[in-house]
Amino acid sequence: MPKMKTKSAAKKRFMVTGSGKVKFKPAKMRHMQMNKPKSMKRKARGTSILAEMDGRIILENFMPYSRGLKKTNHNPAPIVLD
């Protein structure tokens, strides 16, 4: 089976922190700044952190080789009772 590819759009829009959280830059700040209230522009300044579940979806589906994705063992070793 071939390797999964990282989606280029996700690669450009999201960044994974050292602790595995996903950072993003809020939308609606490219142009037409005159028509937006100051509070909206202030809130969209800088970067934000995605919610944990949303970040996990981004990492699993769009950025499979990212350092933030923690592999889970879906098939643990069977427990043998004597």
N, CA, C and O atoms as CSV, one atom per row, in Angstrom:
chain,resi,resn,atom,element,x,y,z
A,1,MET,N,N,0.838,-1.177,0.000
A,1,MET,CA,C,0.000,0.000,0.000
A,1,MET,C,C,0.891,1.252,0.000
A,1,MET,O,O,1.855,1.320,0.763
A,2,PRO,N,N,0.574,2.246,-0.853
A,2,PRO,CA,C,1.429,3.432,-0.917
A,2,PRO,C,C,1.306,4.299,0.330
A,2,PRO,O,O,0.343,4.199,1.091
A,3,LYS,N,N,2.304,5.148,0.514
A,3,LYS,CA,C,2.284,6.060,1.658
A,3,LYS,C,C,1.174,7.089,1.493
A,3,LYS,O,O,0.809,7.459,0.377
A,4,MET,N,N,0.649,7.542,2.620
A,4,MET,CA,C,-0.332,8.626,2.588
A,4,MET,C,C,0.415,9.934,2.364
A,4,MET,O,O,1.546,10.096,2.822
A,5,LYS,N,N,-0.220,10.865,1.659
A,5,LYS,CA,C,0.401,12.161,1.425
A,5,LYS,C,C,-0.184,13.194,2.381
A,5,LYS,O,O,-1.365,13.138,2.724
A,6,THR,N,N,0.640,14.121,2.800
A,6,THR,CA,C,0.171,15.255,3.587
A,6,THR,C,C,-0.530,16.212,2.643
A,6,THR,O,O,-0.007,16.511,1.569
A,7,LYS,N,N,-1.710,16.702,3.023
A,7,LYS,CA,C,-2.453,17.640,2.181
A,7,LYS,C,C,-1.752,18.994,2.191
A,7,LYS,O,O,-1.452,19.542,3.251
A,8,SER,N,N,-1.495,19.524,1.000
A,8,SER,CA,C,-0.766,20.788,0.883
A,8,SER,C,C,-1.517,21.936,1.534
A,8,SER,O,O,-0.901,22.820,2.129
A,9,ALA,N,N,-2.846,21.933,1.430
A,9,ALA,CA,C,-3.640,23.016,2.026
A,9,ALA,C,C,-3.483,23.017,3.539
A,9,ALA,O,O,-3.357,24.081,4.145
A,10,ALA,N,N,-3.490,21.850,4.152
A,10,ALA,CA,C,-3.339,21.751,5.607
A,10,ALA,C,C,-1.927,22.140,6.023
A,10,ALA,O,O,-1.728,22.759,7.068
A,11,LYS,N,N,-0.955,21.777,5.205
A,11,LYS,CA,C,0.442,22.091,5.496
A,11,LYS,C,C,0.653,23.604,5.551
A,11,LYS,O,O,1.453,24.099,6.345
A,12,LYS,N,N,-0.079,24.339,4.691
A,12,LYS,CA,C,0.071,25.788,4.632
A,12,LYS,C,C,-0.710,26.505,5.728
A,12,LYS,O,O,-0.339,27.609,6.124
A,13,ARG,N,N,-1.783,25.895,6.223
A,13,ARG,CA,C,-2.675,26.588,7.149
A,13,ARG,C,C,-2.471,26.255,8.618
A,13,ARG,O,O,-2.837,27.047,9.486
A,14,PHE,N,N,-1.892,25.097,8.908
A,14,PHE,CA,C,-1.774,24.649,10.288
A,14,PHE,C,C,-0.320,24.387,10.649
A,14,PHE,O,O,0.500,24.048,9.796
A,15,MET,N,N,-0.016,24.553,11.936
A,15,MET,CA,C,1.315,24.262,12.442
A,15,MET,C,C,1.163,23.459,13.725
A,15,MET,O,O,0.296,23.762,14.544
A,16,VAL,N,N,1.986,22.449,13.908
A,16,VAL,CA,C,1.917,21.613,15.099
A,16,VAL,C,C,2.957,22.100,16.096
A,16,VAL,O,O,4.126,22.266,15.751
A,17,THR,N,N,2.527,22.329,17.340
A,17,THR,CA,C,3.448,22.774,18.383
A,17,THR,C,C,4.227,21.579,18.915
A,17,THR,O,O,3.949,20.436,18.550
A,18,GLY,N,N,5.176,21.838,19.757
A,18,GLY,CA,C,5.979,20.768,20.336
A,18,GLY,C,C,5.168,19.827,21.203
A,18,GLY,O,O,5.497,18.647,21.319
A,19,SER,N,N,4.100,20.344,21.818
A,19,SER,CA,C,3.269,19.496,22.679
A,19,SER,C,C,2.178,18.773,21.900
A,19,SER,O,O,1.387,18.037,22.490
A,20,GLY,N,N,2.121,18.971,20.572
A,20,GLY,CA,C,1.159,18.244,19.752
A,20,GLY,C,C,-0.130,18.991,19.480
A,20,GLY,O,O,-1.042,18.431,18.872
A,21,LYS,N,N,-0.236,20.245,19.915
A,21,LYS,CA,C,-1.433,21.035,19.636
A,21,LYS,C,C,-1.320,21.636,18.242
A,21,LYS,O,O,-0.222,21.801,17.710
A,22,VAL,N,N,-2.478,21.963,17.651
A,22,VAL,CA,C,-2.496,22.497,16.294
A,22,VAL,C,C,-2.807,23.991,16.349
A,22,VAL,O,O,-3.840,24.404,16.877
A,23,LYS,N,N,-1.892,24.796,15.792
A,23,LYS,CA,C,-2.073,26.247,15.743
A,23,LYS,C,C,-2.586,26.647,14.367
A,23,LYS,O,O,-2.278,25.999,13.367
A,24,PHE,N,N,-3.383,27.732,14.323
A,24,PHE,CA,C,-3.872,28.255,13.056
A,24,PHE,C,C,-4.032,29.761,13.158
A,24,PHE,O,O,-4.067,30.315,14.256
A,25,LYS,N,N,-4.127,30.418,12.016
A,25,LYS,CA,C,-4.357,31.857,11.983
A,25,LYS,C,C,-5.817,32.074,11.622
A,25,LYS,O,O,-6.288,31.517,10.631
A,26,PRO,N,N,-6.560,32.882,12.412
A,26,PRO,CA,C,-7.974,33.114,12.124
A,26,PRO,C,C,-8.201,33.732,10.744
A,26,PRO,O,O,-7.323,34.406,10.205
A,27,ALA,N,N,-9.369,33.501,10.188
A,27,ALA,CA,C,-9.718,33.954,8.843
A,27,ALA,C,C,-10.201,35.406,8.844
A,27,ALA,O,O,-10.266,36.060,9.886
A,28,LYS,N,N,-10.535,35.884,7.657
A,28,LYS,CA,C,-11.142,37.202,7.414
A,28,LYS,C,C,-10.210,38.369,7.699
A,28,LYS,O,O,-10.673,39.442,8.084
A,29,MET,N,N,-8.912,38.185,7.518
A,29,MET,CA,C,-7.988,39.288,7.771
A,29,MET,C,C,-7.122,39.610,6.550
A,29,MET,O,O,-6.063,40.221,6.696
A,30,ARG,N,N,-7.548,39.214,5.365
A,30,ARG,CA,C,-6.738,39.437,4.165
A,30,ARG,C,C,-6.953,40.817,3.553
A,30,ARG,O,O,-5.991,41.468,3.145
A,31,HIS,N,N,-8.203,41.270,3.484
A,31,HIS,CA,C,-8.477,42.552,2.845
A,31,HIS,C,C,-9.781,43.125,3.386
A,31,HIS,O,O,-10.467,42.479,4.178
A,32,MET,N,N,-10.124,44.341,2.956
A,32,MET,CA,C,-11.338,45.054,3.382
A,32,MET,C,C,-11.374,45.244,4.895
A,32,MET,O,O,-12.378,44.949,5.544
A,33,GLN,N,N,-10.276,45.735,5.444
A,33,GLN,CA,C,-10.187,45.938,6.887
A,33,GLN,C,C,-11.034,47.117,7.368
A,33,GLN,O,O,-11.412,47.160,8.539
A,34,MET,N,N,-11.336,48.071,6.487
A,34,MET,CA,C,-12.100,49.255,6.899
A,34,MET,C,C,-13.499,48.884,7.375
A,34,MET,O,O,-14.053,49.528,8.265
A,35,ASN,N,N,-14.061,47.846,6.778
A,35,ASN,CA,C,-15.451,47.492,7.055
A,35,ASN,C,C,-15.610,46.590,8.267
A,35,ASN,O,O,-16.729,46.195,8.595
A,36,LYS,N,N,-14.531,46.262,8.929
A,36,LYS,CA,C,-14.602,45.344,10.064
A,36,LYS,C,C,-14.397,46.116,11.363
A,36,LYS,O,O,-13.585,47.039,11.417
A,37,PRO,N,N,-15.133,45.740,12.408
A,37,PRO,CA,C,-14.958,46.431,13.689
A,37,PRO,C,C,-13.586,46.151,14.299
A,37,PRO,O,O,-12.963,45.126,14.022
A,38,LYS,N,N,-13.132,47.079,15.131
A,38,LYS,CA,C,-11.813,46.945,15.747
A,38,LYS,C,C,-11.719,45.697,16.603
A,38,LYS,O,O,-10.675,45.047,16.646
A,39,SER,N,N,-12.809,45.357,17.286
A,39,SER,CA,C,-12.777,44.178,18.160
A,39,SER,C,C,-12.548,42.904,17.354
A,39,SER,O,O,-11.842,42.002,17.805
A,40,MET,N,N,-13.144,42.826,16.160
A,40,MET,CA,C,-12.974,41.648,15.304
A,40,MET,C,C,-11.529,41.538,14.831
A,40,MET,O,O,-10.948,40.452,14.813
A,41,LYS,N,N,-10.961,42.677,14.449
A,41,LYS,CA,C,-9.576,42.675,13.983
A,41,LYS,C,C,-8.612,42.335,15.117
A,41,LYS,O,O,-7.605,41.660,14.903
A,42,ARG,N,N,-8.923,42.799,16.304
A,42,ARG,CA,C,-8.072,42.535,17.462
A,42,ARG,C,C,-8.092,41.052,17.826
A,42,ARG,O,O,-7.056,40.474,18.153
A,43,LYS,N,N,-9.282,40.439,17.769
A,43,LYS,CA,C,-9.400,39.021,18.121
A,43,LYS,C,C,-8.716,38.116,17.098
A,43,LYS,O,O,-8.225,37.040,17.441
A,44,ALA,N,N,-8.687,38.561,15.833
A,44,ALA,CA,C,-8.098,37.740,14.779
A,44,ALA,C,C,-6.593,37.933,14.658
A,44,ALA,O,O,-5.956,37.293,13.821
A,45,ARG,N,N,-6.022,38.791,15.467
A,45,ARG,CA,C,-4.583,39.041,15.425
A,45,ARG,C,C,-3.837,37.846,16.024
A,45,ARG,O,O,-4.299,37.251,16.998
A,46,GLY,N,N,-2.709,37.502,15.458
A,46,GLY,CA,C,-1.918,36.407,16.017
A,46,GLY,C,C,-2.455,35.041,15.623
A,46,GLY,O,O,-3.115,34.899,14.593
A,47,THR,N,N,-2.172,34.038,16.444
A,47,THR,CA,C,-2.603,32.677,16.152
A,47,THR,C,C,-3.465,32.147,17.285
A,47,THR,O,O,-3.471,32.687,18.391
A,48,SER,N,N,-4.193,31.080,16.987
A,48,SER,CA,C,-5.051,30.430,17.975
A,48,SER,C,C,-4.756,28.941,17.976
A,48,SER,O,O,-4.104,28.424,17.069
A,49,ILE,N,N,-5.243,28.258,19.002
A,49,ILE,CA,C,-5.074,26.807,19.122
A,49,ILE,C,C,-6.413,26.142,18.836
A,49,ILE,O,O,-7.441,26.549,19.378
A,50,LEU,N,N,-6.402,25.123,17.990
A,50,LEU,CA,C,-7.628,24.372,17.708
A,50,LEU,C,C,-8.049,23.566,18.926
A,50,LEU,O,O,-7.224,23.217,19.771
A,51,ALA,N,N,-9.345,23.274,19.006
A,51,ALA,CA,C,-9.839,22.386,20.052
A,51,ALA,C,C,-9.177,21.018,19.877
A,51,ALA,O,O,-8.784,20.652,18.769
A,52,GLU,N,N,-9.058,20.282,20.951
A,52,GLU,CA,C,-8.312,19.021,20.933
A,52,GLU,C,C,-8.852,18.042,19.891
A,52,GLU,O,O,-8.076,17.433,19.153
A,53,MET,N,N,-10.175,17.886,19.825
A,53,MET,CA,C,-10.757,16.920,18.893
A,53,MET,C,C,-10.585,17.379,17.449
A,53,MET,O,O,-10.290,16.564,16.575
A,54,ASP,N,N,-10.765,18.676,17.185
A,54,ASP,CA,C,-10.571,19.194,15.832
A,54,ASP,C,C,-9.114,19.039,15.399
A,54,ASP,O,O,-8.835,18.687,14.253
A,55,GLY,N,N,-8.196,19.303,16.312
A,55,GLY,CA,C,-6.778,19.141,16.008
A,55,GLY,C,C,-6.429,17.704,15.693
A,55,GLY,O,O,-5.621,17.431,14.805
A,56,ARG,N,N,-7.038,16.787,16.421
A,56,ARG,CA,C,-6.790,15.361,16.181
A,56,ARG,C,C,-7.280,14.945,14.791
A,56,ARG,O,O,-6.622,14.160,14.107
A,57,ILE,N,N,-8.434,15.472,14.379
A,57,ILE,CA,C,-8.973,15.166,13.048
A,57,ILE,C,C,-8.027,15.688,11.972
A,57,ILE,O,O,-7.747,14.988,10.999
A,58,ILE,N,N,-7.535,16.906,12.140
A,58,ILE,CA,C,-6.595,17.491,11.173
A,58,ILE,C,C,-5.338,16.638,11.080
A,58,ILE,O,O,-4.874,16.330,9.983
A,59,LEU,N,N,-4.788,16.256,12.225
A,59,LEU,CA,C,-3.546,15.485,12.222
A,59,LEU,C,C,-3.731,14.102,11.611
A,59,LEU,O,O,-2.886,13.657,10.834
A,60,GLU,N,N,-4.812,13.420,11.945
A,60,GLU,CA,C,-5.006,12.050,11.451
A,60,GLU,C,C,-5.306,12.014,9.961
A,60,GLU,O,O,-4.779,11.166,9.242
A,61,ASN,N,N,-6.162,12.943,9.486
A,61,ASN,CA,C,-6.629,12.861,8.106
A,61,ASN,C,C,-5.796,13.652,7.109
A,61,ASN,O,O,-5.661,13.237,5.958
A,62,PHE,N,N,-5.239,14.776,7.524
A,62,PHE,CA,C,-4.573,15.649,6.566
A,62,PHE,C,C,-3.065,15.734,6.742
A,62,PHE,O,O,-2.352,16.070,5.796
A,63,MET,N,N,-2.566,15.434,7.939
A,63,MET,CA,C,-1.129,15.519,8.195
A,63,MET,C,C,-0.665,14.238,8.892
A,63,MET,O,O,-0.305,14.279,10.068
A,64,PRO,N,N,-0.667,13.110,8.192
A,64,PRO,CA,C,-0.405,11.825,8.852
A,64,PRO,C,C,1.007,11.668,9.402
A,64,PRO,O,O,1.208,10.866,10.314
A,65,TYR,N,N,1.987,12.396,8.891
A,65,TYR,CA,C,3.363,12.220,9.350
A,65,TYR,C,C,3.808,13.354,10.259
A,65,TYR,O,O,5.003,13.564,10.464
A,66,SER,N,N,2.857,14.070,10.793
A,66,SER,CA,C,3.161,15.186,11.678
A,66,SER,C,C,3.650,14.679,13.021
A,66,SER,O,O,3.278,13.588,13.453
A,67,ARG,N,N,4.484,15.470,13.679
A,67,ARG,CA,C,5.058,15.041,14.956
A,67,ARG,C,C,4.038,15.042,16.086
A,67,ARG,O,O,4.290,14.436,17.127
A,68,GLY,N,N,2.882,15.710,15.913
A,68,GLY,CA,C,1.901,15.794,16.986
A,68,GLY,C,C,1.016,14.572,17.105
A,68,GLY,O,O,0.338,14.392,18.117
A,69,LEU,N,N,1.013,13.733,16.089
A,69,LEU,CA,C,0.129,12.574,16.083
A,69,LEU,C,C,0.740,11.458,16.908
A,69,LEU,O,O,1.831,10.974,16.608
A,70,LYS,N,N,0.039,11.062,17.931
A,70,LYS,CA,C,0.512,9.980,18.784
A,70,LYS,C,C,-0.145,8.685,18.329
A,70,LYS,O,O,-1.370,8.586,18.262
A,71,LYS,N,N,0.663,7.716,18.024
A,71,LYS,CA,C,0.154,6.435,17.550
A,71,LYS,C,C,-0.508,5.686,18.699
A,71,LYS,O,O,0.030,5.615,19.804
A,72,THR,N,N,-1.673,5.134,18.424
A,72,THR,CA,C,-2.360,4.343,19.439
A,72,THR,C,C,-2.307,2.880,19.034
A,72,THR,O,O,-2.347,2.552,17.848
A,73,ASN,N,N,-2.220,2.026,20.002
A,73,ASN,CA,C,-2.169,0.596,19.747
A,73,ASN,C,C,-3.589,0.058,19.803
A,73,ASN,O,O,-4.154,-0.120,20.882
A,74,HIS,N,N,-4.166,-0.203,18.622
A,74,HIS,CA,C,-5.540,-0.685,18.568
A,74,HIS,C,C,-5.634,-2.185,18.839
A,74,HIS,O,O,-6.708,-2.695,19.156
A,75,ASN,N,N,-4.521,-2.882,18.717
A,75,ASN,CA,C,-4.506,-4.319,18.962
A,75,ASN,C,C,-3.519,-4.629,20.081
A,75,ASN,O,O,-2.398,-5.065,19.816
A,76,PRO,N,N,-3.924,-4.410,21.322
A,76,PRO,CA,C,-2.994,-4.702,22.414
A,76,PRO,C,C,-2.760,-6.204,22.541
A,76,PRO,O,O,-3.562,-7.015,22.078
A,77,ALA,N,N,-1.662,-6.550,23.169
A,77,ALA,CA,C,-1.332,-7.966,23.360
A,77,ALA,C,C,-2.396,-8.625,24.240
A,77,ALA,O,O,-2.866,-8.019,25.203
A,78,PRO,N,N,-2.774,-9.853,23.914
A,78,PRO,CA,C,-3.790,-10.530,24.727
A,78,PRO,C,C,-3.263,-10.843,26.129
A,78,PRO,O,O,-2.078,-11.112,26.325
A,79,ILE,N,N,-4.163,-10.799,27.076
A,79,ILE,CA,C,-3.809,-11.101,28.463
A,79,ILE,C,C,-3.969,-12.600,28.678
A,79,ILE,O,O,-5.034,-13.163,28.425
A,80,VAL,N,N,-2.912,-13.233,29.141
A,80,VAL,CA,C,-2.940,-14.681,29.374
A,80,VAL,C,C,-3.086,-14.917,30.871
A,80,VAL,O,O,-2.267,-14.460,31.669
A,81,LEU,N,N,-4.133,-15.629,31.236
A,81,LEU,CA,C,-4.362,-15.975,32.640
A,81,LEU,C,C,-3.994,-17.432,32.860
A,81,LEU,O,O,-4.415,-18.295,32.091
A,82,ASP,N,N,-3.223,-17.719,33.886
A,82,ASP,CA,C,-2.819,-19.099,34.169
A,82,ASP,C,C,-3.828,-19.790,35.050
A,82,ASP,O,O,-3.652,-20.959,35.391
